[in-house]
Amino acid sequence: MNTSIINFDYKGNQISFERGNDVMVNLTAMAKPYPNKNLTNIINSQEIRDYCNSLTKLQNYSLADLLIVKRGGDNPGTWAHRLVAIRVAQKLNSDLAVWVDMKIEELMRTGVTTVSNDDEAIAYAMQVLNKRLEQTRQEKAMLEQQNNYLTTEIKQSAPKVKYYDDCLQSVNTLTTTQVAKQIGLDAEKLHKKLKEIGVIYRQSGQWLLHSPYSTWGLHATRTQTYTRSDGSTGTSIYTVWTEKGRRFIIALYQEGFDLKKAIKLL
């Protein structure tokens, strides 16, 4: 496996990231600017240990994949898998946690990163925010266009009106976009989080729930109509969340996407 070490500056402190099949972060370097925080105590805390144990069960990692102690060489110290590193960073400093999360996300997406100091980090964050706002505006415009089309179709046929009221626009379910907005995320990131902890998976273009979550009454489906290139009408089915599903996702978010803790809140 080919790996590469990349060092990035965070407020004058060099933090090493290792890019291979996944991303590892040097926790020792990350914790250096925070001498009042005991890194060993954080790593050995019940919260971090529970999180690592859940990863080994739900994501088929071994503990050796999640935490590694390197002695000697150019980058000694305790290294952690990206998911664990983000949790540890949150215990050290919230600004640091956001920065680490951004670095990891960009490394995972492109294999490289361009942000190297605070000013550039702020500029980059603004670019990401503006891009997401623009995507949201475009999605809203597309949804409005789709709704206008559906409204026209509904007015032309009474049976379609009943189908629209009963199925397509059920007030008892929410889309992932709507639920994600309630916790300050976008749908793509929420889908990614739920996939990482083993709640959902993607098949044939649709997000589905793994067992046993699929039997808990957390979700339902909606059917959306569209016009094919030949002028005929097609349908697509997608997953939406019930009120119980919404509460489950909010509990996951409040508990740092820790399944065991979130389930206790249901």
C-alpha positions in Angstrom: 0.0 0.0 0.0 1.4 3.4 -1.0 1.2 6.0 1.7 2.3 9.6 1.9 2.8 12.0 4.9 1.6 15.5 4.5 2.3 18.2 7.1 0.0 21.2 7.5 0.4 24.3 9.6 -2.3 25.1 12.1 -1.6 28.3 14.0 2.2 27.6 13.9 1.9 24.0 14.8 2.7 21.3 12.2 0.2 18.4 12.1 0.9 15.3 10.1 -1.7 13.5 8.0 -1.0 10.1 6.3 -2.8 9.4 3.1 -3.2 5.8 2.1 -6.3 3.7 1.6 -7.7 6.0 4.3 -6.5 9.0 6.3 -4.6 8.8 9.6 -3.8 11.8 11.8 -0.9 12.4 14.3 -2.8 13.0 17.5 0.4 13.8 19.4 1.2 16.7 17.0 -2.5 17.8 17.1 -2.6 18.0 20.9 0.8 19.8 21.3 -0.7 23.4 21.4 -3.0 22.3 24.2 -0.8 21.4 27.2 -3.7 21.7 29.6 -5.5 18.8 27.8 -4.2 15.4 28.6 -4.1 13.4 25.3 -3.7 10.1 27.1 -6.7 10.6 29.2 -8.8 11.7 26.2 -7.8 8.6 24.2 -8.5 6.3 27.2 -11.8 8.0 28.0 -14.9 5.9 28.0 -16.4 7.9 25.2 -13.5 7.4 22.9 -13.2 3.7 23.8 -16.9 3.1 23.2 -16.6 4.9 19.9 -13.6 2.7 18.8 -15.4 -0.4 19.9 -18.5 0.5 17.9 -16.3 1.1 14.8 -14.8 -2.3 15.1 -18.2 -3.9 15.2 -20.1 -1.8 12.7 -17.4 -1.0 10.2 -15.1 -4.1 10.4 -12.1 -2.2 11.7 -9.7 -3.6 14.1 -8.4 -1.6 17.1 -5.0 -1.7 15.4 -6.5 0.1 12.4 -7.8 2.9 14.6 -5.0 3.7 17.0 -1.3 3.2 16.2 1.8 4.3 18.3 4.9 5.0 16.2 8.2 5.2 18.0 11.2 6.9 16.3 11.4 8.0 12.7 10.2 11.4 11.3 6.7 11.3 12.6 6.6 9.6 16.0 3.6 9.7 18.3 0.1 8.3 18.5 -1.8 8.2 15.2 -5.5 7.7 14.8 -7.9 6.8 12.0 -9.7 9.9 10.6 -13.0 9.2 12.4 -11.3 8.8 15.8 -9.0 11.8 15.1 -12.1 14.1 14.6 -13.5 12.9 18.0 -10.3 13.6 19.8 -10.0 17.0 18.1 -13.4 17.9 19.4 -12.1 17.3 22.9 -9.1 19.5 22.4 -10.7 22.6 20.7 -13.8 23.1 18.5 -12.0 25.3 16.0 -9.3 22.7 15.6 -11.9 20.0 15.1 -13.5 21.9 12.2 -10.1 22.5 10.6 -9.2 18.8 10.9 -12.5 17.8 9.5 -12.1 20.1 6.5 -8.6 18.7 5.9 -9.7 15.1 6.0 -12.7 15.8 3.8 -10.6 17.4 1.1 -7.9 14.7 1.3 -10.6 12.0 1.0 -12.2 13.8 -1.9 -9.2 14.9 -4.0 -6.1 13.4 -2.3 -4.6 16.9 -1.9 -5.4 20.0 0.1 -4.5 23.6 -0.5 -5.4 25.2 2.8 -2.2 26.0 4.8 -2.9 28.9 7.2 -5.7 30.6 9.1 -6.4 33.3 6.4 -6.6 30.7 3.7 -8.7 28.4 5.9 -11.3 31.2 6.4 -11.3 31.9 2.7 -11.7 28.3 1.9 -14.5 27.9 4.4 -16.3 30.8 2.8 -15.9 29.3 -0.7 -17.4 26.0 0.6 -20.2 27.8 2.3 -21.0 29.9 -0.8 -20.9 26.8 -2.9 -23.3 25.0 -0.6 -25.6 28.0 -0.5 -25.7 28.1 -4.3 -26.3 24.3 -4.5 -29.2 24.8 -2.0 -30.6 27.6 -4.2 -30.4 25.5 -7.3 -32.0 22.5 -5.5 -34.8 24.8 -4.3 -35.4 26.1 -7.8 -35.4 22.5 -9.2 -37.9 21.4 -6.5 -40.1 24.4 -7.2 -40.1 23.5 -10.9 -40.9 19.9 -10.1 -43.7 21.0 -7.8 -45.2 23.3 -10.5 -45.1 20.5 -13.0 -46.8 18.1 -10.5 -49.4 20.7 -9.6 -50.4 21.1 -13.3 -50.7 17.3 -13.7 -52.8 17.1 -10.5 -55.3 19.7 -11.7 -55.8 17.7 -14.9 -56.9 14.5 -13.2 -58.8 13.9 -9.9 -57.2 10.5 -9.2 -53.8 12.2 -9.4 -54.9 14.7 -6.8 -55.7 12.0 -4.3 -52.4 10.2 -5.0 -50.6 13.5 -4.5 -52.3 14.2 -1.2 -52.0 10.6 0.2 -48.5 9.7 -1.0 -46.3 12.4 -2.6 -46.8 15.1 0.0 -47.6 13.2 3.2 -47.2 15.6 6.1 -46.1 12.6 8.3 -42.8 12.1 6.6 -39.7 14.3 5.9 -37.0 14.1 3.2 -33.4 13.7 4.2 -32.8 17.3 3.1 -35.5 18.5 5.6 -34.2 16.5 8.5 -30.5 17.4 7.8 -31.5 21.1 7.8 -32.8 20.7 11.4 -29.4 19.7 12.6 -27.3 22.1 10.5 -26.1 19.6 7.9 -26.8 19.0 4.2 -28.4 15.8 2.9 -25.1 14.6 1.4 -23.2 14.8 4.6 -26.1 13.2 6.6 -26.2 10.3 4.2 -22.5 9.9 4.5 -22.6 9.9 8.3 -25.5 7.4 8.4 -23.7 5.2 5.9 -20.5 5.3 8.0 -22.2 4.0 11.1 -24.1 1.3 9.2 -27.6 2.6 9.2 -28.2 3.0 5.5 -26.7 1.8 2.2 -27.3 2.8 -1.5 -28.7 0.4 -4.0 -30.0 1.1 -7.5 -29.9 4.8 -6.9 -32.0 4.7 -3.7 -30.9 4.9 0.0 -32.2 1.9 2.0 -32.0 1.0 5.7 -30.0 -1.9 7.0 -31.6 -4.5 9.2 -32.7 -4.1 12.0 -33.3 -0.4 11.4 -35.5 -1.2 8.4 -38.0 -2.8 10.8 -38.2 0.0 13.4 -40.7 2.3 11.6 -38.0 4.9 11.0 -38.7 5.4 7.3 -41.3 5.2 4.5 -41.1 5.8 0.7 -42.4 8.4 -1.7 -42.9 8.1 -5.4 -41.9 11.0 -7.7 -43.0 11.3 -11.3 -40.9 12.7 -14.2 -41.0 13.0 -17.9 -38.8 10.7 -20.0 -37.0 11.9 -23.1 -39.6 10.2 -25.3 -42.4 12.2 -23.5 -43.7 9.3 -21.4 -44.1 9.6 -17.7 -41.9 7.6 -15.4 -41.7 7.2 -11.6 -38.9 6.9 -9.1 -39.1 5.8 -5.5 -37.0 7.4 -2.7 -36.8 7.0 1.1 -38.2 9.5 3.5 -38.2 9.6 7.3 -41.1 9.2 9.8 -41.3 11.3 12.9 -39.6 8.4 14.8 -36.9 8.4 12.2 -36.4 12.2 12.6 -36.1 11.8 16.4 -33.6 9.0 15.8 -31.4 11.1 13.5 -31.5 14.1 15.9 -30.5 11.7 18.8 -27.6 10.4 16.7 -26.4 13.9 16.0 -26.7 14.9 19.7 -24.7 11.8 20.7 -22.0 12.3 18.1 -23.5 9.6 15.9 -22.9 7.0 18.6 -25.6 4.3 17.8 -25.7 2.8 21.3 -26.4 6.1 23.0 -28.9 7.3 20.4 -30.9 4.1 20.6 -31.3 4.6 24.3 -33.0 7.9 23.6 -35.7 6.5 21.3 
